[in-house]
Amino acid sequence: MKKHLLLSLISVTLLFEACTLDRYPLTGPSTGTFPASEEEALAGLLAAYKNLANNVQLYEPFPNRWMDQLSDIGCTRTVLSHWPDYTLSTITSNTSQVKQSYARIYKTVGRVHMVLDNLDNLKSKLDEQTYNQFKIELLMLRAYVYDQAVQLYGDIPFIDHMLSLDDYAYARTPKDEVIARIISDMDEELMESLPVRWAKDEWGSARLGRAAAYALKARICLEWGFFEDAARCSARALSLAEGVYDLTPLDLTYYPTHADGEPDPTPLFGFAAEKDSKEWLWSIPFDRLAASNTHTGIYSFTSRVHNGSSGAGPSMAFMDSFQCTDGLSIVESPLYDWTRPWANRDPRLDLYTVRPGSRLMGIQFTTDPAVKTVLDYHTGEYVNNVDVTGNKSEYGPNGIQGICGFLWRKYCDPSYYGTITGTSYEDDLDVPVIRLAEVLLVDAEANIEWAGGDLSRAAAQINRVRRRAGMPDVTATTREGLRTALRYERKIELCAEGFRWFDIRRWKEDDGVTPLALKAINGPQYAPAFGQITCNAKPTIDKNWIVTYDGVTTFGGGAFNGRIHTTRKFNVGKDELWPFPYDEMTTNPLIGLENNNPGY
């Protein structure tokens, strides 16, 4: 599949090198006539898909991995570029990622329109199904990136055609109008022209098939409160998925110590998944053989012992979110022992994250400063534990300028062992955008929140995800109880996949107004004290599975041994959105600096 895409991307590059803005060349396609054939239309479509792979922020694919570090479930090094600013309410319209993300959204939109604007000229040359397939794929890609844009910036200029040097000034369109437009654009009659999935041997999961298209529409409808439509579209997606897609079995083995082994995430989040998983409905392909088609997420996610940066990882609050195997929280379950905190926990804790006492990609992992060397199980030799000692150990997982003591295991394929160097850390692992577990949870939430929803169906979808993880069924039957169960599952199952930042903004407290983000990321973010690999801090876990600490209360009654990693801020009325990019406000005469988002 990657070979096919690589050849396609090379052809796209060569094709667009022949384009000019001021003449119609006889030897290649022109922006005035493009696309003039089915081959050109396909090349243009692939160029639009490829642009999603170019959207990388500080090593990680955006928003899929990057955004969760800015929520309550993730953390970053305290000195890593602008990352802390996003959780301190100090980003500005000139912050690089604020500007870059905006520009890349519209670059993708531009690539969509390069094909879409002239697609009607091909109607006589294409059969109806092929024409409809091109059109809906382009509209779905535009909807996907505009949905991101509205989440981040609120009101945005809605551009629905290629721009020229004289056609560039557009006012900000109210976000409700943008969402209504993109939902309307995701035409279900056109969706029916798509295959349920494109041929796997040829495309993998790189193109939106019919099941993925309905799933994406369901997601966007859910995000913006159109619950009945979300339930209808998710039901259609799941019906189409039967016999084609399925949940990937997980490695649920608990390995108490590094000597016992390590769980394998690769069938769902590694190269094995990229090749064989039936769970990925849509993914962003990467290939190191194609220009600008890699990211460096493996460097950001991995231990300094592997020569990674330990730049991002799960928060202590996230680690304390995992239920015990009886389905109760750590503050409720008799199975929880804070001196052995990883025993009897939801198996996804060890599968999705890395905690002290385990191993990562074959090397012992610990943040204990007394452990100066760690065992490399590949060689049987001990190596320097640079997470706690030596050059730049302050940036280690629990270092004074590091993260919160833990790492992500998702996406850390063991095949990267020994490949990360100080000058080369290319990562070409594909990134799933839609997988079946998310579609099940979208279907569950839509039925919970829609007044006419089927609560028994919602429970069944949640339980399908939980059973795959070896967790007991939820017992709740009420809308309120199932909402609590759903919010746990989204927090745990979808971690490090880019959903949490917006989830805690769209979900509200009981007043229906205050976003959960105010409680989730406003105040101290804790980590185990330096020198500690376990923490006695006893959290409060509310019905929305928001975890907080008071800095005093402990398991066992001893002195509180947590430390404040950073103090985060969330200002209601401001931090629901990013600021509007400075360059756009100053160069677009229909916006202006006076039209920034509130609070900036």
Phi and psi in degrees as a GROMACS rama.xvg file:
@    title "Ramachandran Plot"
@    xaxis  label "Phi"
@    yaxis  label "Psi"
@TYPE xy
-64.265  -34.9661  LYS-2
-62.3624  -42.5716  LYS-3
-62.6987  -45.5191  HIS-4
-66.3288  -38.3159  LEU-5
-59.2983  -47.6868  LEU-6
-61.4497  -38.3196  LEU-7
-64.8159  -41.5084  SER-8
-69.0751  -36.9853  LEU-9
-61.8752  -41.9315  ILE-10
-65.8176  -35.0994  SER-11
-61.3164  -46.3193  VAL-12
-60.1  -47.9151  THR-13
-62.7992  -38.7554  LEU-14
-62.5283  -47.5886  LEU-15
-75.3078  -18.534  PHE-16
-65.8253  -21.1527  GLU-17
-84.3218  -8.50988  ALA-18
-81.1354  146.909  CYS-19
-132.88  167.252  THR-20
-96.851  -9.68028  LEU-21
-123.626  3.47623  ASP-22
-154.084  164.094  ARG-23
-104.554  96.3562  TYR-24
-69.1961  150.195  PRO-25
-84.3018  -16.0879  LEU-26
-100.531  0.0320968  THR-27
-168.19  178.33  GLY-28
-70.7018  154.387  PRO-29
-122.398  150.55  SER-30
-64.0254  -18.9565  THR-31
-80.7731  -29.5286  GLY-32
-113.348  -8.88077  THR-33
-71.2588  135.595  PHE-34
-88.2149  140.75  PRO-35
-105.229  0.585399  ALA-36
-154.289  167.268  SER-37
-62.2104  -37.1913  GLU-38
-63.9504  -40.729  GLU-39
-68.0761  -39.3562  GLU-40
-62.2962  -42.5508  ALA-41
-64.4064  -42.3372  LEU-42
-60.5205  -43.2375  ALA-43
-65.4617  -40.4464  GLY-44
-60.5221  -45.2145  LEU-45
-64.5984  -33.0671  LEU-46
-63.8562  -37.9772  ALA-47
-66.6506  -44.4904  ALA-48
-58.7793  -44.9864  TYR-49
-61.0821  -31.7373  LYS-50
-62.8238  -24.8701  ASN-51
-62.6301  -32.3043  LEU-52
-74.741  -18.9312  ALA-53
-81.1029  -7.76172  ASN-54
-89.06  85.4219  ASN-55
-122.231  134.375  VAL-56
-122.537  121.893  GLN-57
44.8162  58.6044  LEU-58
86.6115  -30.1383  TYR-59
-106.938  146.251  GLU-60
-58.3491  135.24  PRO-61
-109.32  136.537  PHE-62
-92.111  1.99528  PRO-63
-54.7161  -43.4617  ASN-64
-107.888  -31.5448  ARG-65
-68.6498  -42.9404  TRP-66
-68.0284  -30.0783  MET-67
-66.9422  -20.1439  ASP-68
-70.2659  -15.9366  GLN-69
-98.7329  10.6436  LEU-70
-113.202  -170.27  SER-71
-75.9019  -15.9598  ASP-72
-91.5234  -8.65757  ILE-73
-128.147  168.841  GLY-74
-149.936  165.155  CYS-75
-132.086  164.952  THR-76
-59.5174  146.164  ARG-77
-74.1747  -9.09417  THR-78
-124.236  18.12  VAL-79
-88.5428  95.1151  LEU-80
47.9604  -130.707  SER-81
-93.4354  3.38884  HIS-82
-53.4083  -49.8574  TRP-83
-59.1978  -29.9281  PRO-84
-58.8631  -30.6327  ASP-85
-70.2537  -19.2304  TYR-86
-111.787  6.23103  THR-87
-112.213  6.2402  LEU-88
60.6425  35.1099  SER-89
-120.815  5.72716  THR-90
-68.1201  156.569  ILE-91
-130.184  176.527  THR-92
-66.5713  -12.7351  SER-93
-102.212  0.0495025  ASN-94
-60.9617  133.155  THR-95
-57.7107  -45.0962  SER-96
-68.5066  -29.4739  GLN-97
-61.0124  -43.5606  VAL-98
-76.4103  -41.1849  LYS-99
-67.0091  -41.2177  GLN-100
-63.8361  -41.211  SER-101
-61.2205  -46.8295  TYR-102
-63.88  -39.0216  ALA-103
-72.1614  -32.0289  ARG-104
-59.9495  -46.9845  ILE-105
-76.7402  -22.936  TYR-106
-66.7975  -40.8968  LYS-107
-63.6352  -44.2572  THR-108
-58.8916  -40.3928  VAL-109
-61.9675  -40.1093  GLY-110
-67.3376  -35.7818  ARG-111
-61.1698  -47.4899  VAL-112
-70.5329  -25.0804  HIS-113
-58.8329  -30.8039  MET-114
-93.7151  -45.5348  VAL-115
-64.9445  -36.0944  LEU-116
-60.9778  -36.6861  ASP-117
-108.941  10.5509  ASN-118
-61.8618  -33.5238  LEU-119
-61.758  -24.3412  ASP-120
-67.0153  -17.2152  ASN-121
-94.4684  -3.48013  LEU-122
-52.9714  -39.4365  LYS-123
-74.9132  -14.3756  SER-124
-101.47  -10.5457  LYS-125
-116.411  148.966  LEU-126
-71.6883  159.305  ASP-127
-59.3118  -40.3754  GLU-128
-65.273  -43.7166  GLN-129
-63.9343  -43.5392  THR-130
-57.4629  -47.6606  TYR-131
-64.1419  -36.4179  ASN-132
-64.3348  -48.1715  GLN-133
-56.842  -46.2573  PHE-134
-64.3147  -46.0015  LYS-135
-72.4605  -34.8732  ILE-136
-61.7511  -42.844  GLU-137
-64.012  -43.3348  LEU-138
-66.3957  -35.4235  LEU-139
-68.4056  -40.0259  MET-140
-62.6934  -41.878  LEU-141
-64.1181  -40.9139  ARG-142
-62.989  -40.9972  ALA-143
-59.4228  -48.074  TYR-144
-77.1716  -32.8462  VAL-145
-68.291  -33.2809  TYR-146
-60.3116  -44.4357  ASP-147
-60.1581  -44.2571  GLN-148
-60.5152  -43.2939  ALA-149
-69.3605  -37.5394  VAL-150
-57.7263  -41.0522  GLN-151
-83.3864  -42.1677  LEU-152
-115.638  -8.35699  TYR-153
76.5158  -126.128  GLY-154
-63.6221  132.789  ASP-155
-138.238  156.717  ILE-156
-64.7977  125.026  PRO-157
-93.5665  108.984  PHE-158
-103.197  126.632  ILE-159
-122.394  24.4062  ASP-160
-162.659  166.52  HIS-161
-66.3497  140.355  MET-162
-95.9276  159.587  LEU-163
-122.542  177.415  SER-164
-63.7414  -23.6011  LEU-165
-98.3906  -8.79042  ASP-166
-121.373  86.0424  ASP-167
-142.558  -11.9889  TYR-168
-94.1941  110.616  ALA-169
-135.98  133.579  TYR-170
-72.9523  166.329  ALA-171
-72.9255  124.771  ARG-172
-84.9744  132.747  THR-173
-52.3715  137.672  PRO-174
-60.0996  -33.8357  LYS-175
-61.4019  -36.6309  ASP-176
-70.0622  -38.2661  GLU-177
-63.0349  -46.7551  VAL-178
-64.2082  -43.2024  ILE-179
-59.6013  -40.0477  ALA-180
-66.8848  -46.7895  ARG-181
-70.8112  -30.9644  ILE-182
-66.7421  -40.6303  ILE-183
-64.9928  -37.9609  SER-184
-63.7972  -28.9797  ASP-185
-77.9353  68.1187  MET-186
-68.1652  121.532  ASP-187
-73.3547  -25.6043  GLU-188
-65.9578  -40.481  GLU-189
-68.0372  -37.3033  LEU-190
-56.7669  -34.5617  MET-191
-66.8081  -13.4827  GLU-192
-78.6894  -16.8269  SER-193
-77.9207  150.782  LEU-194
-68.3762  155.897  PRO-195
-54.5384  -44.5878  VAL-196
-144.574  149.856  ARG-197
-70.4396  153.819  TRP-198
-49.744  119.533  ALA-199
-62.2458  -41.2016  LYS-200
-62.7648  -27.7904  ASP-201
-93.5619  -40.725  GLU-202
-118.309  -8.72434  TRP-203
59.4293  -124.667  GLY-204
-120.132  26.9296  SER-205
-78.1715  -20.9491  ALA-206
-113.573  147.612  ARG-207
-73.3828  112.615  LEU-208
-90.8595  -174.634  GLY-209
-64.7093  -43.8338  ARG-210
-62.4827  -43.8788  ALA-211
-66.1081  -37.1069  ALA-212
-63.1064  -46.4312  ALA-213
-64.0144  -36.7523  TYR-214
-64.758  -41.7673  ALA-215
-65.1305  -41.964  LEU-216
-64.0732  -39.6846  LYS-217
-61.1431  -43.4018  ALA-218
-59.4665  -48.7601  ARG-219
-66.7432  -39.91  ILE-220
-61.8293  -41.6831  CYS-221
-62.488  -46.5587  LEU-222
-57.1883  -33.6945  GLU-223
-107.427  15.3398  TRP-224
87.2593  13.1058  GLY-225
-93.4884  73.6067  PHE-226
-70.3119  -36.8809  PHE-227
-65.0566  -44.764  GLU-228
-64.2915  -38.3494  ASP-229
-62.0494  -42.6702  ALA-230
-64.663  -41.073  ALA-231
-64.8869  -45.0057  ARG-232
-72.2037  -36.9724  CYS-233
-67.6824  -36.8084  SER-234
-62.901  -40.3084  ALA-235
-65.9883  -42.7011  ARG-236
-61.0632  -43.0989  ALA-237
-70.2076  -34.0179  LEU-238
-64.5091  -43.546  SER-239
-65.4676  -31.4142  LEU-240
-72.6938  -20.8138  ALA-241
-58.8281  127.374  GLU-242
80.1344  -6.90348  GLY-243
-114.317  -45.811  VAL-244
-116.536  157.95  TYR-245
-160.163  161.514  ASP-246
-70.6672  136.411  LEU-247
-80.0592  129.716  THR-248
-58.7528  142.829  PRO-249
-105.968  152.813  LEU-250
-80.1406  104.619  ASP-251
-98.8285  10.2034  LEU-252
-68.0015  134.602  THR-253
-96.0557  123.468  TYR-254
-108.354  98.1479  TYR-255
-57.2148  -38.4368  PRO-256
-130.241  167.917  THR-257
-63.6304  -25.3902  HIS-258
-69.4158  -21.0778  ALA-259
-84.078  -17.7778  ASP-260
127.242  -169.855  GLY-261
-145.556  145.216  GLU-262
-68.6405  154.832  PRO-263
-108.178  108.753  ASP-264
-85.9743  -5.59162  PRO-265
-67.2743  -28.4687  THR-266
-61.3042  -22.0757  PRO-267
-114.889  -27.1854  LEU-268
-135.506  40.1121  PHE-269
-146.623  -168.759  GLY-270
-64.0762  -28.1009  PHE-271
-64.658  -37.7133  ALA-272
-67.8039  -42.5128  ALA-273
-55.6847  -34.8204  GLU-274
-89.7987  -42.5462  LYS-275
-122.107  -15.3537  ASP-276
-64.4359  136.751  SER-277
-90.1067  2.957  LYS-278
-90.1479  -25.1836  GLU-279
-78.6207  115.382  TRP-280
-85.7551  -33.2798  LEU-281
-153.371  137.065  TRP-282
-143.337  162.558  SER-283
-97.4579  117.728  ILE-284
-82.9654  143.218  PRO-285
-127.47  150.836  PHE-286
-155.242  119.874  ASP-287
-66.67  -13.9712  ARG-288
-82.5133  -9.97861  LEU-289
-104.69  140.329  ALA-290
-60.9352  138.826  ALA-291
54.4411  37.5885  SER-292
-129.371  37.3603  ASN-293
-134.175  166.702  THR-294
-131.073  -177.074  HIS-295
-130.817  36.9645  THR-296
-60.5872  -32.3048  GLY-297
-63.282  -33.1557  ILE-298
-67.7311  -42.1957  TYR-299
-68.5045  -36.3192  SER-300
-87.2322  -19.4107  PHE-301
-99.2806  166.397  THR-302
-66.8409  155.479  SER-303
-68.9378  -21.9732  ARG-304
-63.116  -31.3671  VAL-305
-87.1847  4.67226  HIS-306
72.8585  19.3512  ASN-307
-79.9306  -178.379  GLY-308
-100.707  -12.2572  SER-309
47.8402  43.773  SER-310
-80.5966  -22.4432  GLY-311
-147.899  151.798  ALA-312
-171.953  175.919  GLY-313
-71.7621  152.305  PRO-314
-84.0185  163.41  SER-315
-63.5006  -36.6902  MET-316
-61.7212  -34.9794  ALA-317
-69.6233  -43.4944  PHE-318
-59.6702  -36.6031  MET-319
-78.3817  -5.0338  ASP-320
-78.9977  -26.8577  SER-321
-63.2923  127.653  PHE-322
-66.0442  164.172  GLN-323
-79.2326  168.741  CYS-324
-67.4892  -9.84208  THR-325
-88.3475  2.25261  ASP-326
86.0604  6.5233  GLY-327
-104.194  156.949  LEU-328
-71.3439  166.659  SER-329
-67.8598  -18.7419  ILE-330
-88.07  -8.59158  VAL-331
-112.299  -29.8709  GLU-332
-80.6924  133.809  SER-333
-70.1999  -10.9001  PRO-334
-80.1477  -12.6405  LEU-335
-86.5461  130.466  TYR-336
-127.714  112.926  ASP-337
-65.6128  -19.8182  TRP-338
-79.2957  -16.8673  THR-339
-130.036  64.5311  ARG-340
-68.3956  -16.2043  PRO-341
-96.4332  -8.87433  TRP-342
-77.1738  147.588  ALA-343
61.7971  36.7458  ASN-344
-114.187  160.915  ARG-345
-44.6955  122.484  ASP-346
-57.5618  -18.6882  PRO-347
-69.9762  -15.2349  ARG-348
-59.61  -52.5924  LEU-349
-74.8548  -26.6223  ASP-350
-80.276  -33.3367  LEU-351
-98.8097  -19.5037  TYR-352
-131.74  168.701  THR-353
-121.032  125.773  VAL-354
-121.707  157.245  ARG-355
-54.5924  141.16  PRO-356
97.2923  -5.1293  GLY-357
-107.748  -163.207  SER-358
-136.375  157.959  ARG-359
-130.279  123.615  LEU-360
49.564  39.3915  MET-361
87.9877  5.43846  GLY-362
-123.865  135.383  ILE-363
-54.4165  137.208  GLN-364
-119.469  124.708  PHE-365
-152.396  148.304  THR-366
-108.088  14.0535  THR-367
-73.9805  117.021  ASP-368
-66.9548  -14.2511  PRO-369
-78.2848  -15.4823  ALA-370
-95.464  98.5251  VAL-371
-83.3519  -22.3324  LYS-372
-130.751  151.474  THR-373
-129.419  156.399  VAL-374
-86.7205  128.327  LEU-375
-95.0524  108.556  ASP-376
-72.7938  -14.4221  TYR-377
-69.819  -38.9801  HIS-378
-108.216  -16.6959  THR-379
76.9627  7.65868  GLY-380
-104.33  154.649  GLU-381
-88.7809  139.005  TYR-382
-124.254  162.718  VAL-383
-62.7334  130.643  ASN-384
-84.1079  79.0826  ASN-385
-71.2004  -3.84695  VAL-386
-69.2113  -22.1966  ASP-387
-128.644  -10.2629  VAL-388
-145.932  152.758  THR-389
92.8769  -167.244  GLY-390
-59.4003  125.418  ASN-391
62.3475  23.9026  LYS-392
-65.8215  -16.3056  SER-393
-63.0762  -19.1145  GLU-394
-91.3861  2.62862  TYR-395
-61.8759  171.639  GLY-396
-55.4613  -30.8154  PRO-397
-124.376  28.4052  ASN-398
-76.3716  169.685  GLY-399
-62.7113  -26.1069  ILE-400
-119.469  22.0843  GLN-401
-92.8246  -147.451  GLY-402
-101.185  -134.452  ILE-403
-113.743  17.832  CYS-404
98.4774  0.286345  GLY-405
-136.968  164.203  PHE-406
-129.947  164.029  LEU-407
-85.5477  138.707  TRP-408
-98.7404  -27.6535  ARG-409
-51.5008  134.321  LYS-410
76.6319  -3.087  TYR-411
-91.2515  80.9581  CYS-412
-72.0482  129.145  ASP-413
-56.7723  -18.3158  PRO-414
-64.9947  -14.2866  SER-415
-81.5508  -3.88969  TYR-416
-53.3868  126.889  TYR-417
78.7234  3.23864  GLY-418
-101.74  -13.4721  THR-419
-87.9187  123.945  ILE-420
-121.984  176.479  THR-421
-68.7982  -15.6694  GLY-422
-121.041  -10.3983  THR-423
-142.746  114.013  SER-424
-141.924  52.8818  TYR-425
-66.238  139.906  GLU-426
-130.221  121.816  ASP-427
-121.393  27.8888  ASP-428
-70.4186  127.157  LEU-429
-61.6257  154.559  ASP-430
-115.998  116.551  VAL-431
-67.5194  135.737  PRO-432
-101.81  -41.1919  VAL-433
-131.871  127.561  ILE-434
-130.241  162.745  ARG-435
-60.9467  -36.9937  LEU-436
-58.3155  -40.2368  ALA-437
-65.546  -40.7638  GLU-438
-61.4452  -39.5007  VAL-439
-61.5854  -40.6056  LEU-440
-74.8657  -31.9266  LEU-441
-62.2889  -45.9916  VAL-442
-60.6808  -42.3083  ASP-443
-63.6693  -48.4713  ALA-444
-65.4369  -39.6354  GLU-445
-60.1149  -41.6958  ALA-446
-72.6981  -27.7295  ASN-447
-71.1205  -43.7719  ILE-448
-86.3416  -23.6613  GLU-449
-77.065  129.103  TRP-450
-58.6783  -28.7085  ALA-451
-98.536  15.1705  GLY-452
-72.0658  160.105  GLY-453
-96.2689  104.01  ASP-454
-69.322  -32.431  LEU-455
-67.5315  -35.7087  SER-456
-64.9146  -43.1269  ARG-457
-58.4212  -45.6818  ALA-458
-61.7627  -40.682  ALA-459
-63.5305  -38.9964  ALA-460
-68.6743  -41.9093  GLN-461
-61.3803  -43.6438  ILE-462
-67.1104  -30.0697  ASN-463
-63.8063  -40.8041  ARG-464
-68.227  -42.1483  VAL-465
-67.61  -40.0966  ARG-466
-63.7583  -37.64  ARG-467
-59.3084  -32.508  ARG-468
-89.1125  2.49835  ALA-469
75.2835  21.26  GLY-470
-101.353  150.753  MET-471
-68.0768  155.057  PRO-472
-60.7154  150.8  ASP-473
-71.1655  147.453  VAL-474
-102.026  -11.0026  THR-475
-66.1442  146.114  ALA-476
-126.679  -13.9624  THR-477
-86.4658  162.202  THR-478
-60.4029  -42.2549  ARG-479
-65.5918  -44.2504  GLU-480
-65.8835  -39.344  GLY-481
-70.9226  -31.1623  LEU-482
-62.186  -43.0923  ARG-483
-60.4156  -45.2681  THR-484
-63.4838  -40.4818  ALA-485
-64.1725  -41.5989  LEU-486
-69.6508  -30.4738  ARG-487
-64.4107  -48.7846  TYR-488
-63.8823  -41.4548  GLU-489
-64.4818  -39.9178  ARG-490
-62.5571  -43.776  LYS-491
-82.831  -53.3123  ILE-492
-67.1538  -34.5373  GLU-493
-101.655  14.5302  LEU-494
-58.3503  147.177  CYS-495
61.7527  23.9075  ALA-496
-121.215  7.66246  GLU-497
92.7738  11.4799  GLY-498
-96.1551  -28.9908  PHE-499
-65.2784  -38.6056  ARG-500
-53.8132  -45.99  TRP-501
-82.5918  -32.2515  PHE-502
-55.2088  -45.6028  ASP-503
-79.1028  -3.4203  ILE-504
-95.4835  -36.1778  ARG-505
-81.9325  -29.1134  ARG-506
-77.6156  138.471  TRP-507
-117.723  156.324  LYS-508
-68.0487  179.996  GLU-509
-60.4804  -21.7505  ASP-510
-74.3172  -7.51885  ASP-511
74.6063  5.45263  GLY-512
-124.742  -46.5217  VAL-513
-75.8195  120.954  THR-514
-68.7714  147.284  PRO-515
-60.2243  -21.2115  LEU-516
-58.7378  -29.6158  ALA-517
-59.5495  -42.3921  LEU-518
-82.2783  -35.8312  LYS-519
-71.0613  -37.9139  ALA-520
-128.692  21.4418  ILE-521
-111.295  104.162  ASN-522
128.049  -168.164  GLY-523
-64.6261  138.834  PRO-524
-107.177  121.656  GLN-525
-97.6777  157.001  TYR-526
-143.985  161.808  ALA-527
-59.6966  144.033  PRO-528
-59.5929  152.143  ALA-529
-54.7349  132.837  PHE-530
91.1289  -7.99632  GLY-531
-102.921  139.494  GLN-532
-108.565  -12.4481  ILE-533
-127.267  155.768  THR-534
-128.614  137.875  CYS-535
-93.398  7.05657  ASN-536
-62.3168  129.554  ALA-537
-101.421  115.65  LYS-538
-84.1891  169.172  PRO-539
-105.488  131.009  THR-540
-122.533  114.734  ILE-541
-87.9872  -176.895  ASP-542
-67.208  -17.0741  LYS-543
-94.3388  6.69781  ASN-544
62.8339  34.3338  TRP-545
-87.5202  127.299  ILE-546
-105.455  126.729  VAL-547
-134.779  162.623  THR-548
-131.18  148.571  TYR-549
-99.9245  -0.87882  ASP-550
79.7202  4.39349  GLY-551
-131.483  -48.8719  VAL-552
-71.0297  134.169  THR-553
-132.937  160.577  THR-554
-76.7867  131.059  PHE-555
89.574  -11.4018  GLY-556
82.3092  1.67466  GLY-557
-77.6842  -178.837  GLY-558
-66.4616  140.097  ALA-559
-60.8596  121.835  PHE-560
-111.225  20.7892  ASN-561
-85.6503  166.234  GLY-562
-135.052  155.661  ARG-563
-81.6343  116.137  ILE-564
-74.8977  -46.6598  HIS-565
-160.767  159.677  THR-566
-108.701  117.85  THR-567
-97.295  160.668  ARG-568
-132.236  141.971  LYS-569
-138.322  116.539  PHE-570
-101.506  114.007  ASN-571
-62.3284  136.037  VAL-572
92.0591  -7.0232  GLY-573
-126.768  -56.6196  LYS-574
-83.3856  7.93222  ASP-575
-66.535  -23.0367  GLU-576
-131.411  161.868  LEU-577
-82.9997  161.915  TRP-578
-68.3559  159.847  PRO-579
-79.4815  141.717  PHE-580
-60.507  135.926  PRO-581
-59.949  -44.8391  TYR-582
-60.8836  -38.1423  ASP-583
-68.6906  -39.0253  GLU-584
-68.8064  -32.859  MET-585
-88.2671  -23.0711  THR-586
-100.905  -16.7435  THR-587
-98.9195  107.593  ASN-588
-65.5234  -14.6961  PRO-589
-93.1297  6.50547  LEU-590
-116.472  -79.4691  ILE-591
85.3508  157.458  GLY-592
-63.3175  -23.907  LEU-593
-72.843  -8.3178  GLU-594
-110.006  31.609  ASN-595
-71.1917  167.278  ASN-596
-68.9952  155.652  ASN-597
-56.4453  137.479  PRO-598
90.7964  -7.94909  GLY-599
